[in-house]
Amino acid sequence: MNLSTKPNWLATLPESVINTERPLGESAVLLVCEHASRFIPEGLANLGLDQAAAQSHIAWDPGALALAERISDALDATLIAQKISRLVYDCNRPPESDQAIRAESEIYNIPGNTELSAAQREERADYIYRPFQKALCEAVKTRARTVLVTIHSFTPVYNDKPRAVEVGILHDSDSRLANAMLSAAAKSPTFKVERNAPYGPEDGVTHTLAEHALPRGLLNVMIEVRNDLLADDAGIEAVATWLEGLLTSALNELEGAS
């Protein structure tokens, strides 16, 4: 595909689908926010959704970017965030996944994602997923050391079922950093914390970790925060300060053991 000519349905796509903050940050931590934005290009007509659905948690992770930015500031850590709604393409899923471009999410049907051709799905991957993955790959390659930390939020009620967990510490096959953070969280029980909750690797949520950290042996973790805790600045600040402490404590422990 000739990427110099955008398809008409993505004519309003931003020049870059990626936002990088603190590119020269001195921390080894590389923060990633795959679901930072609810922006749907105008040419996609909200994917057939009403405004409420297009701005709801199915379109993005509310509060996740603000949380990641606070942690980035505190640690002087580079942050790479996606600027396009996950309903257009979920950058935490590979192109072969049926969850990369969902035809339905929770209770919502996504009309603009139904009956897409293979070529249309590939266009979205070319313009959204692959540039994002390239940015992550280049960031990891150019850094002396990387600890990959992805930041997400989740809805307090999913399919009418309340979720008691407040913070999830997720991992794939490499649990080193998650284990250390869970140990630190047990000593600072500010929030209700669980391992691999409310999702786990069996749900396909650790794609970014598996793609960029596991093959290189990099310390990595995925953090999920219930989005009602991120509803205002005070909540975001409280969670960010707590997570910064967990990360710092965990990394100090792991570095001391090495």
Sequence and secondary structure as in RCSB ss.txt:
>XXXX:A:sequence
MNLSTKPNWLATLPESVINTERPLGESAVLLVCEHASRFIPEGLANLGLDQAAAQSHIAWDPGALALAERISDAL
DATLIAQKISRLVYDCNRPPESDQAIRAESEIYNIPGNTELSAAQREERADYIYRPFQKALCEAVKTRARTVLVT
IHSFTPVYNDKPRAVEVGILHDSDSRLANAMLSAAAKSPTFKVERNAPYGPEDGVTHTLAEHALPRGLLNVMIEV
RNDLLADDAGIEAVATWLEGLLTSALNELEGAS
>XXXX:A:secstr
  TTS  GGGTT  S SEEEE TT  SSEEEEETT      GGGGGGG  HHHHTSTTTS TTHHHHHHHHHHHH
T EEEEE S TTT  TTS TTSTTSS SEETTEE GGGTT  HHHHHHHIIIIIHHHHHHHHHHHHHSS  EEEE
EEEE SEETTEE    EEEE SS  HHHHHHHHHHHHS SS EEET S  GGGTTTHHHHHHTGGGT  EEEEEE
EGGGGSSHHHHHHHHHHHHHHHHHHHHHHHHH 
